[in-house]
Amino acid sequence: MQINPKTVKNRFEKSFETYNENAIIQRITAQKLVENLCKIKSDYNSVLELGCGTGILTEEFIKKASYKKYFANDLSGKSKVYLEKILPEFTFLEGNAVKVRQKADLIISNAVFQWFKNLEKISDACKINLNKDGILAFSTFSPENFKEVKNLTGISLEYKSVEALEEIFSKNFEILYREEFLHTMKFNSPLELLAHFKYTGVNSLKRQTFGEVKNFCEEYKKRYPDISLTYAPIILICKKK
Ligand SMILES: C[S@@+](CC[C@H](N)C(=O)[O-])C[C@H]1O[C@@H](n2cnc3c(N)ncnc32)[C@H](O)[C@@H]1O
């Protein structure tokens, strides 16, 4: 599945107003990420957040950790407005995270790395941006994520397993912490599930026709009568080699 950053940006921007209320799993991963990061270290000079969106991770981070300088990146310039409500002072770096060049002691990112076409590139970029002994802490999703949708439509991001992620990132980093878990959400109808995708910007892959939506809903009900949807998050915390 091809990822077009312009499409990703547009779909996420449209979801920003409804995102915080609906991004239940993303809030859980942000909390777990920060909790485990703080067990390793909670005091940082400079922090670079990649794909900050509406600031769910930012909020969690400033509750538990301390920092002197905050650099926030997102593909969408609209993110800046949300971050202004959370942080008294920060530098906003609009654009593709892979191209950001900003030195930092910590790079954090929640529910973003699955959108990168090439994880080797972002691993290299993080290594360049991190200062000595710098830490990279991120959450993403494993191939089990939204397996119901993939089974029905064949459409999915190319999620990597925790083992594959470790192999990619261990070239530049020492892995300090890893966690993966499953979280099943239940909906009243397939349409409610589709609305959940829309409200969280996750439908950034493909527009569907009315007929496709109708067919999807009928098939979903048949195959998954309890209208369940699997989220499969991964958390990885690593230190620059
Ligand atoms: C699922 S949201 C997560 C937002 C936030 N990190 C959170 O904790 O809720 C994904 C965000 O990543 C951004 N994004 C996706 N691909 C990106 C890229 N290549 N560079 C920078 N930001 C990106 C999107 O614009 C969106 O705001």
The ligand as a Gaussian input file, in Angstrom:
#p B3LYP/6-31G(d) Opt

LIG

0 1
 C       -2.196000       8.877000      14.759000
 S       -1.682000      10.543000      14.729000
 C       -0.762000      10.585000      16.241000
 C       -0.703000      11.977000      16.815000
 C        0.016000      12.113000      18.167000
 N        1.399000      11.668000      18.075000
 C       -0.679000      11.382000      19.293000
 O        0.007000      10.979000      20.224000
 O       -1.905000      11.252000      19.270000
 C       -0.390000      10.558000      13.505000
 C        0.210000      11.937000      13.275000
 O        1.423000      11.747000      12.552000
 C        1.529000      12.737000      11.548000
 N        2.395000      12.179000      10.505000
 C        2.161000      11.127000       9.688000
 N        3.206000      10.915000       8.870000
 C        4.134000      11.866000       9.189000
 C        5.439000      12.185000       8.689000
 N        5.973000      11.502000       7.687000
 N        6.101000      13.230000       9.237000
 C        5.549000      13.961000      10.252000
 N        4.320000      13.705000      10.757000
 C        3.628000      12.669000      10.240000
 C        0.092000      12.998000      11.112000
 O       -0.056000      14.267000      10.515000
 C       -0.651000      12.888000      12.448000
 O       -0.741000      14.126000      13.098000

